[in-house]
């Protein structure tokens, strides 16, 4: 399980029809680490993730999984190594949690669908890891947003892949469930050595949970590396066109972005600190 | 893996899996028995009653006075056509409804069976072709109808509701083609007109059954083999692909197989109204969210056709073709779904 897989986007150009969205981009995903991709809307971050998940073929360049072009590998073979949680997966009406999670075992089963005790164990472990055992018999469509997201992650975990890609796994979740999901993914990374690549909206959470932070703008990578080096005032300006201050997160020491708007901002932040103290 | 899994959780997972499997087999088994029972009943009952022993005699090739003709040449081909056509309509319908995630996206609502029917009536009435040739041409026409609807609906990826509306329009065009051919060719032949407009088993015969039976034998195992893939496709294309389903290839194969079954059934019995449309939702309602609904939907389809035909033959003062009965059953459901889809978004299966 801790086999380190290499995932490498090599000079990929991506687009839909005539429209090019990502142009000649290179990204080496560090094995066994958490990589987070941030960027403004329509900067190509989800498109990049799709191509790394084999959903979108590059018009030039290639995505290499362990050195092999992923788009030429059989779908099922890729699915045993690389899992994906898309942005809006669909749960069929009335499907039970354990049934949905069990579907993660599909790539490991042959044409005749022999279900083995290994499959049961993987499903049980996915339920335990995500804390969804107590709702295993409930229909997915009756769950809250946070629980539902845990169930989808459980399905991806049952797949037992070495690499897991997630497209905005925290969208539509309130802040406590966002932290909850990101903690869960970090546990997974620490305990199983799973390589995680995710697109996140929230810069501060991205900087907090990433080992490797990738900032994208206009279909290109603006900066990539340790969050301390990547998340700078100039990167934030380059990515979002927004002026900001970066201060160390008092809890983690990770860089934290304080956006500067036109209102409620004073010239000397020290004064504010003095006044509220 | 290092983490140990609690035994209770393991048992919970296995228990839930067994429960789902048991439910699927129970429902499918009961449906199978019901289909078998109504099939045998429709052989026995009629203007003259024949005992199971007499029917068995006919099936095993013995001469039984009266029964050899009534059962062997009338009731048996009729019931067999109904059984096979119902299976095809039910299975083909639920494949479309599942793929498009909408009960309205049934092949008989969106013009695919109408396409097959129009081609079949043209080949038979105008060209005078044999049943096997007609079946294949009907399949090609149904595929062409599917492609036509897809191309007309395709705009920025095409959406379900748009495809359904265009399909309903395409169905109306094909239906008017059928009306035209039938009215020109056989003004005196009302049964033929009924067969091509709403579906009928009135002129079922062994040479019509043969191509249909072969299609079922070949295509049904293929379709059932793809049942699990269809279940994964219901999770959305991206999820299915991430789980290892070759999405585009599988979807095309599913559509071609389903269209093949529908077209062969249509060529044999006409587009028996609303059977494809009703079977999937009924099967899903009875089955619940456990396992593939393809085979249960096929059995519900067979049940619907056999019961409706039996009722059409004997329940009313006059003999009604099967499609009239299923049409009466299906139309209110169509209206209900249209009203519901207008109020809320979507009418998932």
Interface residues (C-beta under 8 A of the other chain):
Chain A: X1 X50 X53 X54 X55 X74 X75 X76 X77 X78 X79 X80 X82 X83 X84 X85 X86 X88 X89 X90 X91 X92 X93 X94 X95 X96 X98 X99 X100 X102 X103 X104 X106 X107 X111 X113 X115 X120 X121 X123 X124 X125 X127 X128 X129 X133 X136 X137 X139 X156 X159 X191 X192
Chain B: X1 X2 X3 X5 X6 X9 X10 X12 X13 X14 X16 X17 X20 X101 X225 X228 X231 X232 X234 X235 X236 X238 X239 X241 X242 X243 X244 X245 X246 X247 X288 X289 X290 X348 X349
